[in-house]
Amino acid sequence: MNCKKGDLAIKTRSRQGSNIGALLRVVRWVGEGPRDSDNWEVEALQSIVPTHGPDAGRRLPPGVRVLVPDWCLTPLRGGDTADTKQKEVCHDAN
């Protein structure tokens, strides 16, 4: 899984283009869903447009909770990751 409970995450895949880049707080794992994907309940930190369920296609306010597959999320964590390691630069005084 990409995420864990409590993570701040960014939505990186969505059928609704306006949701890409949305900031979300990962609340809890809810289990496997369609296509054997791990699903999370997330809290939207900005308005989003769900693609499924009774509110599909309707813009919802920040604070709403929705289900999102793990593969659609990228966690935002502090510290070094494989993709963002900083390289130390040595400056020679000579």
C-alpha positions as CSV (number, residue, x, y, z in Angstrom):
1,M,0.0,0.0,0.0
2,N,1.1,3.6,-0.7
3,C,-0.6,5.2,2.3
4,K,-1.1,4.6,6.0
5,K,-3.6,6.0,8.5
6,G,-3.0,9.7,9.3
7,D,-1.0,10.5,6.1
8,L,-1.5,13.7,4.2
9,A,-1.9,12.6,0.6
10,I,-2.4,14.0,-2.9
11,K,-4.8,12.6,-5.4
12,T,-2.7,11.6,-8.3
13,R,-5.2,9.5,-10.4
14,S,-8.8,10.3,-11.0
15,R,-11.5,10.0,-13.6
16,Q,-12.5,13.5,-12.6
17,G,-9.6,15.7,-13.7
18,S,-10.4,18.5,-11.2
19,N,-9.6,16.1,-8.3
20,I,-6.0,15.5,-9.4
21,G,-3.8,17.4,-7.0
22,A,-6.5,17.5,-4.3
23,L,-5.1,17.3,-0.7
24,L,-6.6,14.6,1.4
25,R,-6.1,13.3,5.0
26,V,-6.1,9.4,5.2
27,V,-8.6,8.5,7.9
28,R,-8.8,4.7,7.9
29,W,-8.4,1.6,5.7
30,V,-11.8,0.2,4.8
31,G,-10.7,-3.0,3.0
32,E,-10.6,-4.4,-0.5
33,G,-12.9,-3.0,-3.1
34,P,-13.5,-3.5,-6.8
35,R,-10.5,-4.8,-8.8
36,D,-8.9,-6.0,-5.5
37,S,-7.7,-2.5,-4.6
38,D,-7.1,-1.3,-1.1
39,N,-9.5,1.5,-0.2
40,W,-9.2,4.3,2.2
41,E,-11.7,6.6,3.8
42,V,-10.2,10.1,3.3
43,E,-11.1,13.6,4.4
44,A,-11.0,16.2,1.7
45,L,-9.0,19.2,2.7
46,Q,-10.4,21.1,-0.3
47,S,-13.5,20.8,-2.4
48,I,-13.7,17.6,-4.6
49,V,-16.1,16.0,-7.1
50,P,-16.8,12.3,-6.4
51,T,-17.0,9.9,-9.4
52,H,-19.1,7.3,-7.6
53,G,-22.0,7.1,-5.2
54,P,-25.0,9.4,-4.6
55,D,-22.9,12.6,-4.9
56,A,-21.1,11.6,-8.1
57,G,-20.5,14.7,-10.3
58,R,-21.4,17.2,-7.6
59,R,-18.8,19.4,-6.0
60,L,-18.5,18.7,-2.3
61,P,-17.0,21.1,0.3
62,P,-13.8,20.5,2.3
63,G,-14.2,18.2,5.2
64,V,-16.3,15.6,3.4
65,R,-15.2,12.0,3.7
66,V,-15.1,9.7,0.7
67,L,-13.6,6.4,-0.3
68,V,-10.5,6.4,-2.5
69,P,-8.4,3.4,-3.8
70,D,-4.8,3.4,-2.5
71,W,-3.4,3.4,-6.1
72,C,-5.0,6.8,-6.7
73,L,-3.0,8.4,-3.8
74,T,0.5,9.5,-3.2
75,P,1.4,10.2,0.5
76,L,3.2,13.4,1.4
77,R,5.7,12.6,4.2
78,G,8.7,14.4,5.6
79,G,12.2,12.9,5.3
80,D,14.0,11.2,2.5
81,T,12.2,9.0,0.0
82,A,13.6,7.1,-2.9
83,D,12.5,9.8,-5.4
84,T,13.5,12.9,-3.4
85,K,16.9,12.3,-1.8
86,Q,19.0,15.4,-1.5
87,K,22.6,15.2,-2.5
88,E,25.3,16.8,-0.4
89,V,27.5,19.2,-2.3
90,C,31.1,19.6,-1.3
91,H,32.7,23.0,-2.1
92,D,36.5,23.0,-2.3
93,A,38.0,26.2,-0.8
94,N,41.0,26.1,-3.2
